[in-house]
């Protein structure tokens, strides 16, 4: 039952990410709930489960995105692999700090790639605006980690999340 | 080296992801896109609408102090526009009469297709929306997209039943425009932070704060005379080849719900 519920949660989160969240734009930014979900499933579940969510969810976001096709599949895949590595190393249970750290790094990489793609088309770089937006995104993504972490841990088929046997 | 079962699974999933991205880049992802457009996006329509309405409500609550000020400004603008409309009515009637006398064809009103916003760009910096109308409704890349009588963007990618629109506030947006009051032309560009500028205005051309900026209709499939915004300030240095102006527009990307695509 729980794997089915986790699939349902993943579908809802990615549907919200392409419609409700960017329409709402809390504090003028778009937090990435999909990224948070992939990181949490990778840290507390299995790498393969996180990768399935990363590819399916990333492709969903790439298909609605007007620029940088492949960004979300690539980013989420790397996050799922990194989270799986942390899981295998047994570092994932140090409170939510590992999840927050992973999401912060991934958010910075995502924004770096998006802004890097704009280098050739814009000459105006309002640094305060970019830093402000990125800072707010980091805060909101951290908040999402704290909100979604207990839910993801409860929903994972292995319960508290355990190492894959044949690694 | 023999891969373990879980590592084999990981390699297969990563391989599928890479193949899907490659197929998308090569433009051969049409069947997946078709399924996505007909299953996921219709569900997103309702959620997008709820998000947009919630955002509007929050904006109204937080801006309640400014509403009286905005109301006064709008009342003044309304009076000025009524005056201008009355003057334009006389000009239009004179124009029609002269055209009849000269035997010229009177241009018909542009043909428009209505569409609903069903998805938004899922990040903070780019400004694209997906609408539920595509090539089946006659949409083509480069067509103008309007909302409340203002240009909001251009059609950027067309599928059978959905299209992606690049909004005027996206940093990659560029379109030739004209100062309706002085005739000066320039290039309207989106800016990071959702602002708009009109660049490449000739140093000898006249542009003033408050002037109305419309599409110039030079090439492409965007007709002339579509309202883009108003000039807020002019940045002119006598040493520079061009001057530029900052524009204000009523477009708020996340509040867009219904748009009109100018198809002809």
Interface residues (C-beta under 8 A of the other chain):
Chain A: X15 X16 X17 X18 X19 X20 X21 X22 X23 X24 X25 X28 X29 X30 X32 X34 X46 X47 X48 X51 X52 X54 X55 X58 X59 X60 X61 X62 X63 X64 X65 X66 X67 X68 X69 X70 X72 X73 X74 X77 X81 X84 X110 X111 X114 X115 X118 X121 X122 X124 X125 X126 X129 X130 X133 X137 X164 X166 X167
Chain B: X4 X5 X6 X7 X9 X10 X13 X14 X16 X17 X20 X21 X24 X25 X32 X33 X36 X40 X41 X43 X44 X45 X47 X48 X49 X50 X51 X52 X54 X55 X58 X118 X119 X120 X121 X122 X123 X124 X125 X126 X128 X130 X156 X157 X164 X165 X166 X170 X171 X172 X189 X191 X192 X193 X197 X254
